[in-house]
Amino acid sequence: MTRAYLGLGSNLGDRMGYLQAAVANMSDCVAVSGVYETDPVGGPDQDRFLNVVAELDTDQSARGLLELCQRLEASAERVREVRWGPRTLDVDVLWVDGETVDEVDLVVPHPRMFERAFVMVPLGELAPDLAEGWTDPGTGGCRRLGDWDEPIPRTSEDIS
């Protein structure tokens, strides 16, 4: 079994509901970070995201994890209209112990993870070794709302 990390985010509809459904469909998930509300980085003007990082203990390769990510996004009816645009669910392969991939559709470790507080702050909760020495570039806000297993307040963004 291999330690792997996936980053999850949502900024459309029932943000927390999309994250909860995705995590519930990860059979290899062993831990989930706290829930963070974050400003969008890049892309068009859009609402804030809810973000978490999930830790998996898995026998899947990075390619198998990418396929899992794509299935989870499809189950959330994600539509890809604008790069880095609003989305019901975004799931990225961040890290797979012992595996490096550099292909057109998959790069592991994730090529921009160290530039993003919304990845590194929750990742640091689960894997301090991977966040050691990281410094926040100061792009976008990243506010912890609570632990994964506690109720997170719904906002008007989650209802619309």
C-alpha positions as CSV (number, residue, x, y, z in Angstrom):
1,M,0.0,0.0,0.0
2,T,1.1,3.5,-0.8
3,R,0.4,6.9,0.8
4,A,-1.2,9.3,-1.7
5,Y,-2.9,12.7,-1.4
6,L,-5.8,14.2,-3.4
7,G,-6.8,17.8,-3.3
8,L,-10.5,18.5,-3.5
9,G,-12.3,21.8,-4.0
10,S,-15.8,23.1,-4.8
11,N,-17.3,26.6,-5.4
12,L,-20.6,25.9,-7.0
13,G,-23.9,24.7,-5.4
14,D,-23.7,22.7,-2.2
15,R,-20.0,22.9,-1.8
16,M,-19.7,20.8,1.3
17,G,-22.2,18.3,-0.1
18,Y,-20.0,17.7,-3.1
19,L,-16.9,17.3,-1.0
20,Q,-18.6,14.9,1.4
21,A,-20.0,12.7,-1.5
22,A,-16.5,12.6,-3.1
23,V,-14.8,11.5,0.1
24,A,-17.5,8.9,0.8
25,N,-16.7,7.4,-2.6
26,M,-13.0,7.0,-1.9
27,S,-12.6,3.5,-0.5
28,D,-8.9,3.9,0.3
29,C,-9.4,7.2,2.2
30,V,-7.8,7.1,5.7
31,A,-7.9,10.8,6.7
32,V,-9.3,14.2,5.6
33,S,-7.8,17.6,6.5
34,G,-9.8,20.3,8.0
35,V,-12.2,22.3,5.8
36,Y,-10.9,25.6,4.4
37,E,-12.7,28.4,2.6
38,T,-10.3,29.9,0.1
39,D,-10.3,32.7,-2.5
40,P,-10.1,31.6,-6.1
41,V,-6.6,31.8,-7.6
42,G,-6.4,32.5,-11.3
43,G,-9.3,32.2,-13.7
44,P,-12.4,34.4,-14.0
45,D,-14.1,36.3,-11.1
46,Q,-16.0,33.6,-9.1
47,D,-17.1,32.6,-5.6
48,R,-14.9,31.2,-2.8
49,F,-14.0,27.5,-2.7
50,L,-14.2,25.0,0.1
51,N,-11.1,22.9,0.0
52,V,-9.8,19.7,1.7
53,V,-7.0,17.2,1.2
54,A,-7.7,13.5,1.5
55,E,-5.0,11.0,2.4
56,L,-5.3,7.5,0.8
57,D,-3.6,4.3,1.7
58,T,-3.9,2.7,-1.8
59,D,-2.5,0.2,-4.2
60,Q,-3.5,2.4,-7.2
61,S,-0.9,4.1,-9.3
62,A,-1.0,7.9,-10.0
63,R,-2.8,7.0,-13.3
64,G,-5.4,5.0,-11.4
65,L,-5.9,7.8,-9.0
66,L,-6.4,10.3,-11.9
67,E,-9.2,8.0,-13.2
68,L,-10.7,8.0,-9.7
69,C,-10.6,11.9,-9.7
70,Q,-12.3,12.0,-13.1
71,R,-15.0,9.6,-12.0
72,L,-15.7,11.7,-8.8
73,E,-15.9,14.9,-10.9
74,A,-18.2,13.3,-13.3
75,S,-20.5,12.1,-10.5
76,A,-20.7,15.7,-9.3
77,E,-21.7,16.7,-12.9
78,R,-18.6,18.9,-13.3
79,V,-18.7,21.0,-16.5
80,R,-15.4,22.3,-18.0
81,E,-16.2,25.5,-19.7
82,V,-13.4,27.9,-18.6
83,R,-9.9,27.0,-17.4
84,W,-9.8,27.5,-13.6
85,G,-13.5,28.5,-13.8
86,P,-16.2,27.8,-11.2
87,R,-16.9,24.1,-10.6
88,T,-19.0,21.7,-8.6
89,L,-16.0,19.6,-7.8
90,D,-12.3,19.6,-8.7
91,V,-10.1,16.7,-7.6
92,D,-6.4,16.6,-8.2
93,V,-3.7,14.0,-7.6
94,L,-1.2,15.9,-5.5
95,W,1.3,13.3,-4.3
96,V,1.9,9.6,-4.5
97,D,4.8,8.3,-2.4
98,G,7.6,7.0,-4.6
99,E,6.0,7.9,-7.9
100,T,6.9,10.7,-10.3
101,V,4.9,11.2,-13.5
102,D,5.4,13.8,-16.2
103,E,2.9,13.2,-18.9
104,V,0.6,15.5,-21.0
105,D,-2.5,14.8,-18.8
106,L,-0.8,14.0,-15.5
107,V,2.1,15.5,-13.5
108,V,2.9,14.1,-10.0
109,P,3.8,15.7,-7.7
110,H,1.2,18.3,-8.8
111,P,3.1,21.0,-10.6
112,R,1.5,24.0,-8.8
113,M,0.9,22.6,-5.3
114,F,3.7,24.5,-3.6
115,E,2.3,27.8,-5.0
116,R,-1.1,27.3,-3.4
117,A,-2.0,27.8,0.2
118,F,-5.3,26.1,-0.4
119,V,-3.3,22.9,-1.0
120,M,-0.3,23.2,1.3
121,V,-2.1,24.3,4.4
122,P,-4.5,21.3,4.6
123,L,-1.8,19.0,3.2
124,G,0.4,20.1,6.1
125,E,-2.2,18.9,8.6
126,L,-2.0,15.4,7.2
127,A,1.6,15.2,6.0
128,P,3.9,17.8,7.8
129,D,6.9,16.1,6.1
130,L,5.6,17.2,2.7
131,A,5.0,20.8,3.8
132,E,8.3,21.2,5.6
133,G,10.0,24.4,4.5
134,W,7.0,25.6,2.5
135,T,6.4,29.3,2.6
136,D,3.0,30.9,1.7
137,P,3.3,33.0,-1.5
138,G,0.5,35.1,-0.2
139,T,-1.9,34.6,-3.1
140,G,-5.5,34.2,-2.0
141,G,-7.0,33.8,1.5
142,C,-7.2,30.5,3.2
143,R,-9.4,30.3,6.3
144,R,-10.0,27.2,8.3
145,L,-13.7,26.6,9.0
146,G,-13.4,23.5,11.1
147,D,-12.6,19.8,11.3
148,W,-13.8,17.5,8.6
149,D,-16.1,15.6,10.9
150,E,-17.8,18.6,12.4
151,P,-20.7,20.5,10.9
152,I,-19.5,23.3,8.6
153,P,-21.9,26.3,8.5
154,R,-23.7,26.6,5.2
155,T,-23.7,29.9,3.4
156,S,-25.9,31.5,0.8
157,E,-23.2,30.3,-1.8
158,D,-24.1,26.7,-0.8
159,I,-27.8,27.3,-1.4
160,S,-27.8,29.0,-4.8
